[in-house]
Amino acid sequence: MANTSRGRAQDRARVAGGQDHEVRYEAEKEGVSKSKVKETVKKVGNSRKKVEASLEK
């Protein structure tokens, strides 16, 4: 796990549904709306693999 410039651990295996930049990144990457990403995070959890797998269906 990488550290940020503030020395905090950064977890790239998770999607923070409350962070607009993370939601926007996933939406652009998967070609869906931001609301669809937020809905998916609520449904399947914040695991990036699960979110991406669900959005690909």
C-alpha distance matrix in Angstrom:
0.0 3.8 6.7 9.8 13.2 14.0 11.4 9.8 6.3 6.1 6.1 7.9 9.3 11.6 14.6 15.8 19.5 20.6 18.9 21.5 19.5 17.1 20.2 22.1 19.6 19.7 23.4 24.1 22.0 23.8 27.1 27.7 28.3 25.9 27.9 27.4 23.6 23.9 26.4 24.3 21.3 23.9 25.4 22.6 19.7 16.5 14.8 14.6 16.3 19.0 19.7 20.0 22.2 24.4 24.9 26.0 28.8
3.8 0.0 3.8 6.7 9.8 11.3 9.0 8.3 5.9 5.4 7.3 8.6 11.2 13.1 15.4 16.2 19.9 20.6 18.3 20.6 18.2 16.4 19.9 21.3 18.7 19.6 23.2 23.4 21.6 24.0 27.0 27.8 28.2 25.8 28.1 28.0 24.1 24.5 27.4 25.5 22.6 25.4 27.2 24.7 21.8 18.3 17.0 16.2 18.3 21.2 21.2 21.4 23.9 26.0 26.1 27.2 30.3
6.7 3.8 0.0 3.8 6.7 7.6 5.3 5.2 4.5 5.5 8.8 10.8 13.7 14.8 16.6 16.5 20.3 20.2 17.9 20.3 18.1 17.0 20.6 21.9 19.8 21.1 24.6 24.8 23.5 26.0 28.8 29.3 29.3 26.5 28.8 29.1 25.3 25.3 28.4 27.0 23.8 26.3 28.5 26.3 23.1 19.6 19.0 18.5 21.0 23.6 23.3 23.8 26.6 28.3 28.2 29.7 32.7
9.8 6.7 3.8 0.0 3.8 5.2 5.2 5.3 6.4 6.3 10.0 11.5 14.9 15.2 16.2 15.6 19.1 18.6 15.8 18.0 15.7 15.3 19.0 20.0 18.2 20.0 23.2 23.3 22.6 25.3 27.7 28.1 27.7 24.8 27.3 28.0 24.3 24.1 27.5 26.5 23.4 25.9 28.4 26.7 23.5 19.8 19.8 19.0 21.9 24.3 23.5 23.9 27.1 28.5 28.0 29.7 32.9
13.2 9.8 6.7 3.8 0.0 3.8 5.4 7.5 9.6 10.1 13.8 15.1 18.6 18.9 19.5 18.6 21.9 20.9 18.0 19.8 17.5 17.7 21.5 22.0 20.4 22.7 25.6 25.5 25.0 28.0 30.0 30.6 30.0 27.1 29.7 30.7 27.2 26.9 30.4 29.7 26.7 29.0 31.7 30.2 27.0 23.3 23.5 22.5 25.5 28.0 26.9 27.3 30.5 31.9 31.2 32.9 36.1
14.0 11.3 7.6 5.2 3.8 0.0 3.8 5.6 8.9 10.3 14.0 16.1 19.3 19.1 19.8 18.3 21.5 20.1 17.7 20.0 18.3 18.5 22.0 23.0 21.9 24.0 26.8 27.2 26.9 29.6 31.7 31.7 30.9 27.7 29.9 31.1 27.6 26.8 30.3 29.8 26.5 28.4 31.4 30.0 26.5 23.1 23.6 23.3 26.4 28.5 27.5 28.3 31.5 32.6 32.1 34.1 37.2
11.4 9.0 5.3 5.2 5.4 3.8 0.0 3.8 6.6 9.0 12.6 15.2 18.0 18.3 19.7 18.6 22.2 21.3 19.1 21.7 20.0 19.5 23.1 24.5 23.0 24.6 27.8 28.2 27.4 30.0 32.4 32.6 32.1 28.9 31.0 31.9 28.2 27.5 30.8 29.9 26.5 28.5 31.1 29.4 25.9 22.5 22.6 22.5 25.3 27.5 27.0 27.9 30.8 32.2 32.0 33.9 36.8
9.8 8.3 5.2 5.3 7.5 5.6 3.8 0.0 3.8 6.4 9.7 12.7 15.2 15.0 16.5 15.3 18.9 18.1 16.3 19.3 17.9 17.0 20.4 22.2 20.9 22.1 25.3 26.2 25.4 27.6 30.2 30.0 29.4 26.2 28.0 28.8 25.2 24.3 27.4 26.5 23.0 24.9 27.5 25.8 22.3 19.0 19.3 19.5 22.5 24.3 23.9 25.1 27.9 29.1 29.1 31.2 33.9
6.3 5.9 4.5 6.4 9.6 8.9 6.6 3.8 0.0 3.8 6.5 9.7 11.9 12.2 14.3 13.9 17.7 17.7 16.0 19.1 17.6 16.0 19.3 21.3 19.6 20.3 23.8 24.8 23.5 25.5 28.4 28.3 28.2 25.2 26.9 27.2 23.5 22.9 25.8 24.4 21.0 23.1 25.4 23.3 19.8 16.5 16.3 16.6 19.3 21.3 21.2 22.3 24.9 26.3 26.6 28.5 31.2
6.1 5.4 5.5 6.3 10.1 10.3 9.0 6.4 3.8 0.0 3.8 6.3 9.1 9.4 11.2 11.2 15.0 15.4 13.4 16.2 14.4 12.5 15.9 17.8 15.9 16.6 20.1 21.0 19.7 21.8 24.6 24.7 24.7 21.8 23.8 24.0 20.2 20.0 23.0 21.5 18.3 20.8 23.0 20.9 17.7 14.1 13.8 13.5 16.3 18.5 18.1 19.0 21.8 23.2 23.2 25.0 27.9
6.1 7.3 8.8 10.0 13.8 14.0 12.6 9.7 6.5 3.8 0.0 3.8 5.5 6.1 8.7 9.7 13.4 14.6 13.2 16.0 14.5 11.7 14.6 17.0 15.0 14.8 18.4 19.7 18.1 19.6 22.7 22.7 23.0 20.3 22.1 21.8 17.9 18.0 20.6 18.7 15.6 18.2 20.0 17.6 14.5 11.0 10.2 10.1 12.8 14.9 14.9 15.9 18.4 19.9 20.3 22.0 24.7
7.9 8.6 10.8 11.5 15.1 16.1 15.2 12.7 9.7 6.3 3.8 0.0 3.8 5.4 7.4 9.6 12.9 14.7 13.0 15.0 13.0 10.0 12.7 14.7 12.2 11.8 15.6 16.5 14.6 16.3 19.5 19.8 20.5 18.3 20.4 19.7 15.9 16.7 19.3 17.2 14.5 17.7 19.2 16.7 14.2 10.6 9.3 7.8 10.5 13.1 12.7 13.0 15.8 17.6 17.6 19.0 22.0
9.3 11.2 13.7 14.9 18.6 19.3 18.0 15.2 11.9 9.1 5.5 3.8 0.0 3.8 7.0 9.9 12.8 15.3 14.4 16.5 15.1 11.6 13.5 16.0 13.7 12.2 15.9 17.4 15.1 15.9 19.4 19.5 20.4 18.5 20.0 18.9 15.2 16.0 17.9 15.3 12.8 15.9 16.8 13.9 11.6 8.5 6.1 5.3 7.4 9.9 10.4 11.0 13.2 15.1 15.8 17.1 19.7
11.6 13.1 14.8 15.2 18.9 19.1 18.3 15.0 12.2 9.4 6.1 5.4 3.8 0.0 3.8 6.3 9.2 11.7 11.3 13.8 13.1 9.5 11.0 14.0 12.5 11.0 14.3 16.4 14.9 15.4 18.6 18.0 18.3 15.9 17.2 16.3 12.6 12.8 14.9 12.7 9.7 12.6 14.1 11.7 8.9 5.3 4.7 4.9 8.2 9.5 9.0 10.7 13.2 14.1 14.7 16.9 19.2
14.6 15.4 16.6 16.2 19.5 19.8 19.7 16.5 14.3 11.2 8.7 7.4 7.0 3.8 0.0 3.8 5.9 8.8 8.4 10.3 10.1 6.4 7.3 10.6 9.7 8.2 11.2 13.6 12.7 13.2 15.9 14.9 14.9 12.2 13.6 13.1 9.3 9.4 12.0 10.4 7.5 10.6 12.6 11.1 8.6 5.1 6.3 5.5 9.3 9.9 8.0 9.8 12.9 13.1 13.0 15.6 18.0
15.8 16.2 16.5 15.6 18.6 18.3 18.6 15.3 13.9 11.2 9.7 9.6 9.9 6.3 3.8 0.0 3.8 5.4 5.4 8.4 9.1 6.3 7.2 10.7 10.9 10.3 12.6 15.2 15.1 15.8 18.0 16.5 15.5 12.3 13.3 13.8 10.3 9.1 12.1 11.6 8.3 10.5 13.4 12.7 9.8 6.6 9.1 9.2 13.0 13.1 11.0 13.3 16.3 15.9 15.6 18.7 20.8
19.5 19.9 20.3 19.1 21.9 21.5 22.2 18.9 17.7 15.0 13.4 12.9 12.8 9.2 5.9 3.8 0.0 3.8 5.6 7.4 9.4 7.2 6.1 9.8 11.1 10.0 11.3 14.4 15.0 15.0 16.6 14.5 13.0 9.6 9.8 10.8 7.8 5.6 8.8 9.2 6.3 8.0 11.2 11.5 9.3 7.3 10.5 10.6 14.1 13.3 10.6 13.1 16.0 14.8 14.2 17.7 19.4
20.6 20.6 20.2 18.6 20.9 20.1 21.3 18.1 17.7 15.4 14.6 14.7 15.3 11.7 8.8 5.4 3.8 0.0 3.8 6.2 9.0 8.3 7.7 10.7 12.6 12.6 13.5 16.3 17.4 17.9 19.1 16.9 14.8 11.0 11.3 13.2 10.8 8.1 11.3 12.6 9.8 10.6 14.2 14.9 12.5 10.5 13.8 14.0 17.6 17.0 14.4 16.8 19.8 18.5 17.8 21.2 23.0
18.9 18.3 17.9 15.8 18.0 17.7 19.1 16.3 16.0 13.4 13.2 13.0 14.4 11.3 8.4 5.4 5.6 3.8 0.0 3.8 5.6 5.5 6.3 8.6 10.1 11.1 12.4 14.5 15.6 16.8 18.0 16.5 14.6 10.9 12.4 14.3 11.4 9.9 13.6 14.3 11.7 13.4 16.8 17.0 14.5 11.8 14.4 13.7 17.5 17.7 14.9 16.6 20.0 19.4 18.1 21.3 23.6
21.5 20.6 20.3 18.0 19.8 20.0 21.7 19.3 19.1 16.2 16.0 15.0 16.5 13.8 10.3 8.4 7.4 6.2 3.8 0.0 3.8 5.5 5.1 5.9 8.5 10.0 10.3 12.1 14.0 15.3 15.8 14.3 12.1 8.5 10.6 12.9 10.6 9.7 13.4 14.5 12.9 14.7 17.8 18.3 16.5 14.0 16.4 15.1 18.7 18.9 15.6 16.8 20.3 19.5 17.6 20.6 23.0
19.5 18.2 18.1 15.7 17.5 18.3 20.0 17.9 17.6 14.4 14.5 13.0 15.1 13.1 10.1 9.1 9.4 9.0 5.6 3.8 0.0 3.8 5.5 5.1 6.1 8.7 9.8 10.5 12.1 14.2 15.0 14.4 13.0 10.0 12.9 14.5 11.8 12.0 15.7 16.0 14.4 16.9 19.6 19.5 17.7 14.7 16.3 14.3 17.8 18.8 15.7 16.1 19.9 19.7 17.7 20.2 23.1
17.1 16.4 17.0 15.3 17.7 18.5 19.5 17.0 16.0 12.5 11.7 10.0 11.6 9.5 6.4 6.3 7.2 8.3 5.5 5.5 3.8 0.0 3.8 5.4 5.1 6.3 8.6 10.0 10.5 12.3 13.9 13.3 12.5 9.6 12.3 13.0 9.7 10.1 13.7 13.3 11.4 14.4 16.8 16.2 14.3 11.2 12.5 10.5 14.1 15.1 12.2 12.8 16.5 16.6 14.9 17.4 20.3
20.2 19.9 20.6 19.0 21.5 22.0 23.1 20.4 19.3 15.9 14.6 12.7 13.5 11.0 7.3 7.2 6.1 7.7 6.3 5.1 5.5 3.8 0.0 3.8 5.5 5.3 6.1 8.7 9.9 10.6 11.7 10.3 9.1 5.9 8.5 9.4 6.4 6.9 10.5 10.6 9.4 12.2 14.5 14.6 13.3 10.9 12.8 10.9 14.1 14.3 10.9 11.7 15.2 14.6 12.6 15.5 18.1
22.1 21.3 21.9 20.0 22.0 23.0 24.5 22.2 21.3 17.8 17.0 14.7 16.0 14.0 10.6 10.7 9.8 10.7 8.6 5.9 5.1 5.4 3.8 0.0 3.8 5.5 5.0 6.2 8.5 10.0 10.2 9.5 8.2 5.9 9.5 10.6 8.4 9.8 13.1 13.3 12.8 15.6 17.7 17.8 16.9 14.5 16.0 13.5 16.4 17.0 13.4 13.3 17.0 16.5 13.8 16.2 19.0
19.6 18.7 19.8 18.2 20.4 21.9 23.0 20.9 19.6 15.9 15.0 12.2 13.7 12.5 9.7 10.9 11.1 12.6 10.1 8.5 6.1 5.1 5.5 3.8 0.0 3.8 5.5 5.3 6.0 8.6 9.8 10.3 10.4 8.9 12.4 12.5 9.8 11.8 15.0 14.2 13.6 16.9 18.6 17.9 17.0 14.2 14.7 11.7 14.4 15.7 12.6 11.7 15.5 15.9 13.3 15.1 18.4
19.7 19.6 21.1 20.0 22.7 24.0 24.6 22.1 20.3 16.6 14.8 11.8 12.2 11.0 8.2 10.3 10.0 12.6 11.1 10.0 8.7 6.3 5.3 5.5 3.8 0.0 3.8 5.5 5.0 6.0 8.2 8.2 9.1 7.9 10.9 10.0 7.0 9.8 12.3 11.0 10.8 14.3 15.4 14.6 14.1 11.8 12.1 9.0 11.3 12.2 9.0 8.1 11.8 12.1 9.6 11.6 14.8
23.4 23.2 24.6 23.2 25.6 26.8 27.8 25.3 23.8 20.1 18.4 15.6 15.9 14.3 11.2 12.6 11.3 13.5 12.4 10.3 9.8 8.6 6.1 5.0 5.5 3.8 0.0 3.8 5.5 5.3 5.7 4.9 5.5 5.3 8.6 7.8 6.2 9.3 11.5 10.9 11.7 14.7 15.7 15.7 15.8 14.1 14.9 12.2 14.1 14.3 10.7 9.8 13.1 12.5 9.3 11.5 14.3
24.1 23.4 24.8 23.3 25.5 27.2 28.2 26.2 24.8 21.0 19.7 16.5 17.4 16.4 13.6 15.2 14.4 16.3 14.5 12.1 10.5 10.0 8.7 6.2 5.3 5.5 3.8 0.0 3.8 5.6 5.0 6.6 7.8 8.4 11.9 11.3 10.0 13.0 15.2 14.5 15.3 18.4 19.4 19.1 19.2 17.1 17.5 14.2 15.9 16.8 13.5 11.8 15.0 15.1 11.7 12.9 16.1
22.0 21.6 23.5 22.6 25.0 26.9 27.4 25.4 23.5 19.7 18.1 14.6 15.1 14.9 12.7 15.1 15.0 17.4 15.6 14.0 12.1 10.5 9.9 8.5 6.0 5.0 5.5 3.8 0.0 3.8 5.7 8.0 10.3 10.8 14.0 12.6 10.7 14.0 16.0 14.4 15.0 18.5 19.1 18.0 18.2 16.1 15.6 12.0 13.1 14.6 11.8 9.3 12.5 13.5 10.4 10.8 14.4
23.8 24.0 26.0 25.3 28.0 29.6 30.0 27.6 25.5 21.8 19.6 16.3 15.9 15.4 13.2 15.8 15.0 17.9 16.8 15.3 14.2 12.3 10.6 10.0 8.6 6.0 5.3 5.6 3.8 0.0 3.8 5.6 8.8 10.1 12.5 10.3 9.0 12.8 13.9 12.1 13.5 16.8 16.8 15.9 16.8 15.4 15.0 11.8 12.2 12.9 10.0 7.4 10.0 10.4 7.0 7.4 10.8
27.1 27.0 28.8 27.7 30.0 31.7 32.4 30.2 28.4 24.6 22.7 19.5 19.4 18.6 15.9 18.0 16.6 19.1 18.0 15.8 15.0 13.9 11.7 10.2 9.8 8.2 5.7 5.0 5.7 3.8 0.0 3.8 7.1 9.5 11.9 10.1 10.1 13.7 14.7 13.7 15.6 18.5 18.5 18.4 19.5 18.3 18.3 15.3 15.9 16.2 13.1 10.9 13.2 12.9 9.1 9.5 12.3
27.7 27.8 29.3 28.1 30.6 31.7 32.6 30.0 28.3 24.7 22.7 19.8 19.5 18.0 14.9 16.5 14.5 16.9 16.5 14.3 14.4 13.3 10.3 9.5 10.3 8.2 4.9 6.6 8.0 5.6 3.8 0.0 3.8 6.7 8.4 6.5 7.3 10.7 11.3 10.9 13.2 15.6 15.7 16.2 17.5 16.7 17.4 15.0 15.9 15.4 12.0 10.9 13.0 11.7 8.0 9.7 11.7
28.3 28.2 29.3 27.7 30.0 30.9 32.1 29.4 28.2 24.7 23.0 20.5 20.4 18.3 14.9 15.5 13.0 14.8 14.6 12.1 13.0 12.5 9.1 8.2 10.4 9.1 5.5 7.8 10.3 8.8 7.1 3.8 0.0 3.8 5.4 5.2 6.6 8.9 10.0 10.8 12.7 14.6 15.5 16.6 17.5 16.7 18.2 16.2 17.8 17.0 13.3 13.1 15.5 13.7 10.5 12.9 14.6
25.9 25.8 26.5 24.8 27.1 27.7 28.9 26.2 25.2 21.8 20.3 18.3 18.5 15.9 12.2 12.3 9.6 11.0 10.9 8.5 10.0 9.6 5.9 5.9 8.9 7.9 5.3 8.4 10.8 10.1 9.5 6.7 3.8 0.0 3.8 5.4 5.1 6.3 8.6 9.9 10.7 12.6 14.3 15.5 15.5 14.4 16.4 14.7 17.0 16.3 12.5 13.1 16.0 14.2 11.5 14.6 16.4
27.9 28.1 28.8 27.3 29.7 29.9 31.0 28.0 26.9 23.8 22.1 20.4 20.0 17.2 13.6 13.3 9.8 11.3 12.4 10.6 12.9 12.3 8.5 9.5 12.4 10.9 8.6 11.9 14.0 12.5 11.9 8.4 5.4 3.8 0.0 3.8 5.4 5.1 6.1 8.5 9.9 10.7 12.2 14.3 14.7 14.4 16.9 15.9 18.1 16.5 12.9 14.2 16.5 14.0 11.8 15.3 16.3
27.4 28.0 29.1 28.0 30.7 31.1 31.9 28.8 27.2 24.0 21.8 19.7 18.9 16.3 13.1 13.8 10.8 13.2 14.3 12.9 14.5 13.0 9.4 10.6 12.5 10.0 7.8 11.3 12.6 10.3 10.1 6.5 5.2 5.4 3.8 0.0 3.8 5.5 5.1 6.1 8.6 9.9 10.4 12.1 13.3 13.4 15.3 14.1 15.6 13.8 10.3 11.4 13.2 10.5 8.3 11.7 12.5
23.6 24.1 25.3 24.3 27.2 27.6 28.2 25.2 23.5 20.2 17.9 15.9 15.2 12.6 9.3 10.3 7.8 10.8 11.4 10.6 11.8 9.7 6.4 8.4 9.8 7.0 6.2 10.0 10.7 9.0 10.1 7.3 6.6 5.1 5.4 3.8 0.0 3.8 5.4 5.1 6.2 8.7 9.8 10.5 10.9 10.2 12.0 10.7 12.7 11.4 7.6 9.0 11.5 9.6 7.7 11.3 12.9
23.9 24.5 25.3 24.1 26.9 26.8 27.5 24.3 22.9 20.0 18.0 16.7 16.0 12.8 9.4 9.1 5.6 8.1 9.9 9.7 12.0 10.1 6.9 9.8 11.8 9.8 9.3 13.0 14.0 12.8 13.7 10.7 8.9 6.3 5.1 5.5 3.8 0.0 3.8 5.4 5.1 6.3 8.7 10.2 9.9 9.5 12.4 12.1 14.6 12.9 9.5 11.9 14.2 12.0 10.9 14.7 15.8
26.4 27.4 28.4 27.5 30.4 30.3 30.8 27.4 25.8 23.0 20.6 19.3 17.9 14.9 12.0 12.1 8.8 11.3 13.6 13.4 15.7 13.7 10.5 13.1 15.0 12.3 11.5 15.2 16.0 13.9 14.7 11.3 10.0 8.6 6.1 5.1 5.4 3.8 0.0 3.8 5.5 5.2 6.2 8.8 9.7 10.7 13.3 13.5 15.2 12.7 9.8 12.4 13.7 10.7 10.2 14.0 14.2
24.3 25.5 27.0 26.5 29.7 29.8 29.9 26.5 24.4 21.5 18.7 17.2 15.3 12.7 10.4 11.6 9.2 12.6 14.3 14.5 16.0 13.3 10.6 13.3 14.2 11.0 10.9 14.5 14.4 12.1 13.7 10.9 10.8 9.9 8.5 6.1 5.1 5.4 3.8 0.0 3.8 5.4 4.9 6.0 7.5 8.6 10.4 10.5 11.7 9.0 6.2 9.0 10.1 7.2 7.4 11.1 11.5
21.3 22.6 23.8 23.4 26.7 26.5 26.5 23.0 21.0 18.3 15.6 14.5 12.8 9.7 7.5 8.3 6.3 9.8 11.7 12.9 14.4 11.4 9.4 12.8 13.6 10.8 11.7 15.3 15.0 13.5 15.6 13.2 12.7 10.7 9.9 8.6 6.2 5.1 5.5 3.8 0.0 3.8 5.4 5.5 4.9 5.3 8.0 8.8 10.9 8.6 6.2 9.7 11.3 9.4 10.0 13.5 14.4
23.9 25.4 26.3 25.9 29.0 28.4 28.5 24.9 23.1 20.8 18.2 17.7 15.9 12.6 10.6 10.5 8.0 10.6 13.4 14.7 16.9 14.4 12.2 15.6 16.9 14.3 14.7 18.4 18.5 16.8 18.5 15.6 14.6 12.6 10.7 9.9 8.7 6.3 5.2 5.4 3.8 0.0 3.8 6.0 5.7 7.6 10.7 12.3 14.1 11.3 9.5 13.1 14.2 11.6 12.6 16.2 16.4
25.4 27.2 28.5 28.4 31.7 31.4 31.1 27.5 25.4 23.0 20.0 19.2 16.8 14.1 12.6 13.4 11.2 14.2 16.8 17.8 19.6 16.8 14.5 17.7 18.6 15.4 15.7 19.4 19.1 16.8 18.5 15.7 15.5 14.3 12.2 10.4 9.8 8.7 6.2 4.9 5.4 3.8 0.0 3.8 6.0 9.0 11.0 12.6 13.4 9.9 8.9 12.3 12.3 9.4 11.2 14.4 13.9
22.6 24.7 26.3 26.7 30.2 30.0 29.4 25.8 23.3 20.9 17.6 16.7 13.9 11.7 11.1 12.7 11.5 14.9 17.0 18.3 19.5 16.2 14.6 17.8 17.9 14.6 15.7 19.1 18.0 15.9 18.4 16.2 16.6 15.5 14.3 12.1 10.5 10.2 8.8 6.0 5.5 6.0 3.8 0.0 3.8 6.9 7.8 9.8 10.0 6.5 6.6 10.1 9.8 7.8 10.4 13.2 13.0
19.7 21.8 23.1 23.5 27.0 26.5 25.9 22.3 19.8 17.7 14.5 14.2 11.6 8.9 8.6 9.8 9.3 12.5 14.5 16.5 17.7 14.3 13.3 16.9 17.0 14.1 15.8 19.2 18.2 16.8 19.5 17.5 17.5 15.5 14.7 13.3 10.9 9.9 9.7 7.5 4.9 5.7 6.0 3.8 0.0 3.8 5.8 8.6 10.0 7.4 7.3 11.1 11.8 10.5 12.5 15.5 16.1
16.5 18.3 19.6 19.8 23.3 23.1 22.5 19.0 16.5 14.1 11.0 10.6 8.5 5.3 5.1 6.6 7.3 10.5 11.8 14.0 14.7 11.2 10.9 14.5 14.2 11.8 14.1 17.1 16.1 15.4 18.3 16.7 16.7 14.4 14.4 13.4 10.2 9.5 10.7 8.6 5.3 7.6 9.0 6.9 3.8 0.0 3.8 6.1 8.7 7.6 6.8 10.1 11.9 11.5 12.7 15.5 17.0
14.8 17.0 19.0 19.8 23.5 23.6 22.6 19.3 16.3 13.8 10.2 9.3 6.1 4.7 6.3 9.1 10.5 13.8 14.4 16.4 16.3 12.5 12.8 16.0 14.7 12.1 14.9 17.5 15.6 15.0 18.3 17.4 18.2 16.4 16.9 15.3 12.0 12.4 13.3 10.4 8.0 10.7 11.0 7.8 5.8 3.8 0.0 3.8 5.5 5.3 6.2 8.6 10.0 10.7 12.3 14.4 16.0
14.6 16.2 18.5 19.0 22.5 23.3 22.5 19.5 16.6 13.5 10.1 7.8 5.3 4.9 5.5 9.2 10.6 14.0 13.7 15.1 14.3 10.5 10.9 13.5 11.7 9.0 12.2 14.2 12.0 11.8 15.3 15.0 16.2 14.7 15.9 14.1 10.7 12.1 13.5 10.5 8.8 12.3 12.6 9.8 8.6 6.1 3.8 0.0 3.8 5.5 5.1 6.0 8.5 9.9 10.5 12.2 14.6
16.3 18.3 21.0 21.9 25.5 26.4 25.3 22.5 19.3 16.3 12.8 10.5 7.4 8.2 9.3 13.0 14.1 17.6 17.5 18.7 17.8 14.1 14.1 16.4 14.4 11.3 14.1 15.9 13.1 12.2 15.9 15.9 17.8 17.0 18.1 15.6 12.7 14.6 15.2 11.7 10.9 14.1 13.4 10.0 10.0 8.7 5.5 3.8 0.0 3.8 5.5 5.3 6.0 8.5 10.0 10.7 12.8
19.0 21.2 23.6 24.3 28.0 28.5 27.5 24.3 21.3 18.5 14.9 13.1 9.9 9.5 9.9 13.1 13.3 17.0 17.7 18.9 18.8 15.1 14.3 17.0 15.7 12.2 14.3 16.8 14.6 12.9 16.2 15.4 17.0 16.3 16.5 13.8 11.4 12.9 12.7 9.0 8.6 11.3 9.9 6.5 7.4 7.6 5.3 5.5 3.8 0.0 3.8 5.5 5.1 6.0 8.6 10.0 11.1
19.7 21.2 23.3 23.5 26.9 27.5 27.0 23.9 21.2 18.1 14.9 12.7 10.4 9.0 8.0 11.0 10.6 14.4 14.9 15.6 15.7 12.2 10.9 13.4 12.6 9.0 10.7 13.5 11.8 10.0 13.1 12.0 13.3 12.5 12.9 10.3 7.6 9.5 9.8 6.2 6.2 9.5 8.9 6.6 7.3 6.8 6.2 5.1 5.5 3.8 0.0 3.8 5.5 5.2 6.2 8.7 10.4
20.0 21.4 23.8 23.9 27.3 28.3 27.9 25.1 22.3 19.0 15.9 13.0 11.0 10.7 9.8 13.3 13.1 16.8 16.6 16.8 16.1 12.8 11.7 13.3 11.7 8.1 9.8 11.8 9.3 7.4 10.9 10.9 13.1 13.1 14.2 11.4 9.0 11.9 12.4 9.0 9.7 13.1 12.3 10.1 11.1 10.1 8.6 6.0 5.3 5.5 3.8 0.0 3.8 5.4 5.1 6.2 9.0
22.2 23.9 26.6 27.1 30.5 31.5 30.8 27.9 24.9 21.8 18.4 15.8 13.2 13.2 12.9 16.3 16.0 19.8 20.0 20.3 19.9 16.5 15.2 17.0 15.5 11.8 13.1 15.0 12.5 10.0 13.2 13.0 15.5 16.0 16.5 13.2 11.5 14.2 13.7 10.1 11.3 14.2 12.3 9.8 11.8 11.9 10.0 8.5 6.0 5.1 5.5 3.8 0.0 3.8 5.5 5.3 6.8
24.4 26.0 28.3 28.5 31.9 32.6 32.2 29.1 26.3 23.2 19.9 17.6 15.1 14.1 13.1 15.9 14.8 18.5 19.4 19.5 19.7 16.6 14.6 16.5 15.9 12.1 12.5 15.1 13.5 10.4 12.9 11.7 13.7 14.2 14.0 10.5 9.6 12.0 10.7 7.2 9.4 11.6 9.4 7.8 10.5 11.5 10.7 9.9 8.5 6.0 5.2 5.4 3.8 0.0 3.8 5.5 5.6
24.9 26.1 28.2 28.0 31.2 32.1 32.0 29.1 26.6 23.2 20.3 17.6 15.8 14.7 13.0 15.6 14.2 17.8 18.1 17.6 17.7 14.9 12.6 13.8 13.3 9.6 9.3 11.7 10.4 7.0 9.1 8.0 10.5 11.5 11.8 8.3 7.7 10.9 10.2 7.4 10.0 12.6 11.2 10.4 12.5 12.7 12.3 10.5 10.0 8.6 6.2 5.1 5.5 3.8 0.0 3.8 5.5
26.0 27.2 29.7 29.7 32.9 34.1 33.9 31.2 28.5 25.0 22.0 19.0 17.1 16.9 15.6 18.7 17.7 21.2 21.3 20.6 20.2 17.4 15.5 16.2 15.1 11.6 11.5 12.9 10.8 7.4 9.5 9.7 12.9 14.6 15.3 11.7 11.3 14.7 14.0 11.1 13.5 16.2 14.4 13.2 15.5 15.5 14.4 12.2 10.7 10.0 8.7 6.2 5.3 5.5 3.8 0.0 3.8
28.8 30.3 32.7 32.9 36.1 37.2 36.8 33.9 31.2 27.9 24.7 22.0 19.7 19.2 18.0 20.8 19.4 23.0 23.6 23.0 23.1 20.3 18.1 19.0 18.4 14.8 14.3 16.1 14.4 10.8 12.3 11.7 14.6 16.4 16.3 12.5 12.9 15.8 14.2 11.5 14.4 16.4 13.9 13.0 16.1 17.0 16.0 14.6 12.8 11.1 10.4 9.0 6.8 5.6 5.5 3.8 0.0
